[in-house]
Structure formats: structure tokens, C-alpha cells
């Protein structure tokens, strides 16, 4: 399954909506997606959204869509 992970680049600073970034991951479960990000980055995870159907299709058609691998 594909997940969209919204995050701040640093857990040390106060989160700002304008600084929120996202990556797309393929993982079996939401918990696995969170673990991948925690094991490989210092990101402060805000939200993890599973993508399927029309939502996935919409994201795949955006210029920002790129599947991240660790």
C-alpha cells in the first residue's frame, strides 16, 4: 500500500504549517511506514495517510509525486 507521510524536517523546532513537507512510501501497514521514516530520518511525523483509489490516482498525477525508498 502507498502512504503519504506529512512531516516537519526537525523535531527540535516548533511545527509550522508552511514548513510541512510530504513523502510517499510503499509499506505493508501504516505502522511499517512510520517505522521506515523513524529508522531512516530525523523527521517529526505529523500525519500518515493511506492512499488508494481516486486519492492515489490524484497524487500520482501531481508533479510532487515520487515514491521514496530507504
PyMOL commands that place a pseudoatom at each C-alpha (Angstrom):
pseudoatom trace, name=CA, resn=UNK, resi=1, chain=A, elem=C, hetatm=0, pos=[0.000, 0.000, 0.000]
pseudoatom trace, name=CA, resn=UNK, resi=2, chain=A, elem=C, hetatm=0, pos=[1.118, 3.569, -0.663]
pseudoatom trace, name=CA, resn=UNK, resi=3, chain=A, elem=C, hetatm=0, pos=[1.239, 6.069, 2.206]
pseudoatom trace, name=CA, resn=UNK, resi=4, chain=A, elem=C, hetatm=0, pos=[1.611, 9.835, 2.186]
pseudoatom trace, name=CA, resn=UNK, resi=5, chain=A, elem=C, hetatm=0, pos=[3.687, 10.942, 5.180]
pseudoatom trace, name=CA, resn=UNK, resi=6, chain=A, elem=C, hetatm=0, pos=[3.418, 14.576, 6.249]
pseudoatom trace, name=CA, resn=UNK, resi=7, chain=A, elem=C, hetatm=0, pos=[6.326, 15.788, 8.362]
pseudoatom trace, name=CA, resn=UNK, resi=8, chain=A, elem=C, hetatm=0, pos=[8.496, 18.611, 9.648]
pseudoatom trace, name=CA, resn=UNK, resi=9, chain=A, elem=C, hetatm=0, pos=[12.210, 18.284, 8.928]
pseudoatom trace, name=CA, resn=UNK, resi=10, chain=A, elem=C, hetatm=0, pos=[13.168, 18.825, 12.568]
pseudoatom trace, name=CA, resn=UNK, resi=11, chain=A, elem=C, hetatm=0, pos=[11.633, 17.734, 15.836]
pseudoatom trace, name=CA, resn=UNK, resi=12, chain=A, elem=C, hetatm=0, pos=[13.600, 20.491, 17.564]
pseudoatom trace, name=CA, resn=UNK, resi=13, chain=A, elem=C, hetatm=0, pos=[11.626, 23.433, 16.161]
pseudoatom trace, name=CA, resn=UNK, resi=14, chain=A, elem=C, hetatm=0, pos=[8.012, 24.423, 16.571]
pseudoatom trace, name=CA, resn=UNK, resi=15, chain=A, elem=C, hetatm=0, pos=[5.925, 22.951, 13.731]
pseudoatom trace, name=CA, resn=UNK, resi=16, chain=A, elem=C, hetatm=0, pos=[4.603, 25.427, 11.164]
pseudoatom trace, name=CA, resn=UNK, resi=17, chain=A, elem=C, hetatm=0, pos=[2.038, 24.528, 8.550]
pseudoatom trace, name=CA, resn=UNK, resi=18, chain=A, elem=C, hetatm=0, pos=[4.090, 26.339, 5.890]
pseudoatom trace, name=CA, resn=UNK, resi=19, chain=A, elem=C, hetatm=0, pos=[7.071, 24.097, 6.640]
pseudoatom trace, name=CA, resn=UNK, resi=20, chain=A, elem=C, hetatm=0, pos=[5.168, 20.801, 6.347]
pseudoatom trace, name=CA, resn=UNK, resi=21, chain=A, elem=C, hetatm=0, pos=[6.574, 18.522, 3.661]
pseudoatom trace, name=CA, resn=UNK, resi=22, chain=A, elem=C, hetatm=0, pos=[5.490, 15.144, 2.377]
pseudoatom trace, name=CA, resn=UNK, resi=23, chain=A, elem=C, hetatm=0, pos=[6.934, 11.926, 1.041]
pseudoatom trace, name=CA, resn=UNK, resi=24, chain=A, elem=C, hetatm=0, pos=[5.270, 8.853, -0.439]
pseudoatom trace, name=CA, resn=UNK, resi=25, chain=A, elem=C, hetatm=0, pos=[6.191, 5.369, 0.761]
pseudoatom trace, name=CA, resn=UNK, resi=26, chain=A, elem=C, hetatm=0, pos=[5.215, 1.838, -0.083]
pseudoatom trace, name=CA, resn=UNK, resi=27, chain=A, elem=C, hetatm=0, pos=[4.755, -0.333, 3.003]
pseudoatom trace, name=CA, resn=UNK, resi=28, chain=A, elem=C, hetatm=0, pos=[2.502, -3.206, 4.102]
pseudoatom trace, name=CA, resn=UNK, resi=29, chain=A, elem=C, hetatm=0, pos=[0.933, -1.239, 7.004]
pseudoatom trace, name=CA, resn=UNK, resi=30, chain=A, elem=C, hetatm=0, pos=[0.731, 2.279, 8.402]
pseudoatom trace, name=CA, resn=UNK, resi=31, chain=A, elem=C, hetatm=0, pos=[2.900, 1.187, 11.330]
pseudoatom trace, name=CA, resn=UNK, resi=32, chain=A, elem=C, hetatm=0, pos=[5.558, -0.106, 8.930]
pseudoatom trace, name=CA, resn=UNK, resi=33, chain=A, elem=C, hetatm=0, pos=[5.532, 3.212, 7.057]
pseudoatom trace, name=CA, resn=UNK, resi=34, chain=A, elem=C, hetatm=0, pos=[6.019, 5.113, 10.319]
pseudoatom trace, name=CA, resn=UNK, resi=35, chain=A, elem=C, hetatm=0, pos=[8.839, 2.782, 11.337]
pseudoatom trace, name=CA, resn=UNK, resi=36, chain=A, elem=C, hetatm=0, pos=[10.607, 3.260, 7.981]
pseudoatom trace, name=CA, resn=UNK, resi=37, chain=A, elem=C, hetatm=0, pos=[10.587, 7.035, 8.403]
pseudoatom trace, name=CA, resn=UNK, resi=38, chain=A, elem=C, hetatm=0, pos=[11.659, 6.882, 12.058]
pseudoatom trace, name=CA, resn=UNK, resi=39, chain=A, elem=C, hetatm=0, pos=[14.513, 4.462, 11.312]
pseudoatom trace, name=CA, resn=UNK, resi=40, chain=A, elem=C, hetatm=0, pos=[15.884, 6.408, 8.344]
pseudoatom trace, name=CA, resn=UNK, resi=41, chain=A, elem=C, hetatm=0, pos=[15.287, 10.107, 9.104]
pseudoatom trace, name=CA, resn=UNK, resi=42, chain=A, elem=C, hetatm=0, pos=[15.099, 12.683, 11.890]
pseudoatom trace, name=CA, resn=UNK, resi=43, chain=A, elem=C, hetatm=0, pos=[11.717, 13.880, 10.646]
pseudoatom trace, name=CA, resn=UNK, resi=44, chain=A, elem=C, hetatm=0, pos=[8.930, 14.844, 13.016]
pseudoatom trace, name=CA, resn=UNK, resi=45, chain=A, elem=C, hetatm=0, pos=[5.966, 12.915, 11.595]
pseudoatom trace, name=CA, resn=UNK, resi=46, chain=A, elem=C, hetatm=0, pos=[2.693, 14.822, 11.678]
pseudoatom trace, name=CA, resn=UNK, resi=47, chain=A, elem=C, hetatm=0, pos=[0.311, 12.528, 9.821]
pseudoatom trace, name=CA, resn=UNK, resi=48, chain=A, elem=C, hetatm=0, pos=[0.337, 9.319, 7.782]
pseudoatom trace, name=CA, resn=UNK, resi=49, chain=A, elem=C, hetatm=0, pos=[-2.402, 8.860, 5.203]
pseudoatom trace, name=CA, resn=UNK, resi=50, chain=A, elem=C, hetatm=0, pos=[-3.039, 5.626, 3.289]
pseudoatom trace, name=CA, resn=UNK, resi=51, chain=A, elem=C, hetatm=0, pos=[-3.679, 6.308, -0.396]
pseudoatom trace, name=CA, resn=UNK, resi=52, chain=A, elem=C, hetatm=0, pos=[-5.829, 4.169, -2.639]
pseudoatom trace, name=CA, resn=UNK, resi=53, chain=A, elem=C, hetatm=0, pos=[-8.364, 4.571, -5.395]
pseudoatom trace, name=CA, resn=UNK, resi=54, chain=A, elem=C, hetatm=0, pos=[-9.067, 8.118, -6.577]
pseudoatom trace, name=CA, resn=UNK, resi=55, chain=A, elem=C, hetatm=0, pos=[-6.881, 9.685, -3.856]
pseudoatom trace, name=CA, resn=UNK, resi=56, chain=A, elem=C, hetatm=0, pos=[-3.844, 7.698, -5.026]
pseudoatom trace, name=CA, resn=UNK, resi=57, chain=A, elem=C, hetatm=0, pos=[-4.609, 8.474, -8.657]
pseudoatom trace, name=CA, resn=UNK, resi=58, chain=A, elem=C, hetatm=0, pos=[-4.812, 12.193, -7.851]
pseudoatom trace, name=CA, resn=UNK, resi=59, chain=A, elem=C, hetatm=0, pos=[-1.466, 12.177, -6.003]
pseudoatom trace, name=CA, resn=UNK, resi=60, chain=A, elem=C, hetatm=0, pos=[0.225, 10.167, -8.771]
pseudoatom trace, name=CA, resn=UNK, resi=61, chain=A, elem=C, hetatm=0, pos=[-0.824, 12.812, -11.305]
pseudoatom trace, name=CA, resn=UNK, resi=62, chain=A, elem=C, hetatm=0, pos=[0.760, 15.635, -9.277]
pseudoatom trace, name=CA, resn=UNK, resi=63, chain=A, elem=C, hetatm=0, pos=[4.238, 16.935, -10.089]
pseudoatom trace, name=CA, resn=UNK, resi=64, chain=A, elem=C, hetatm=0, pos=[5.378, 16.252, -6.499]
pseudoatom trace, name=CA, resn=UNK, resi=65, chain=A, elem=C, hetatm=0, pos=[4.648, 12.528, -6.549]
pseudoatom trace, name=CA, resn=UNK, resi=66, chain=A, elem=C, hetatm=0, pos=[7.764, 10.397, -6.215]
pseudoatom trace, name=CA, resn=UNK, resi=67, chain=A, elem=C, hetatm=0, pos=[7.947, 7.127, -4.307]
pseudoatom trace, name=CA, resn=UNK, resi=68, chain=A, elem=C, hetatm=0, pos=[10.671, 7.298, -1.648]
pseudoatom trace, name=CA, resn=UNK, resi=69, chain=A, elem=C, hetatm=0, pos=[12.797, 4.255, -0.895]
pseudoatom trace, name=CA, resn=UNK, resi=70, chain=A, elem=C, hetatm=0, pos=[15.179, 3.835, 2.017]
for i in range(1, 70): cmd.bond("trace and resi %d" % i, "trace and resi %d" % (i + 1))
show_as sticks, trace
zoom trace
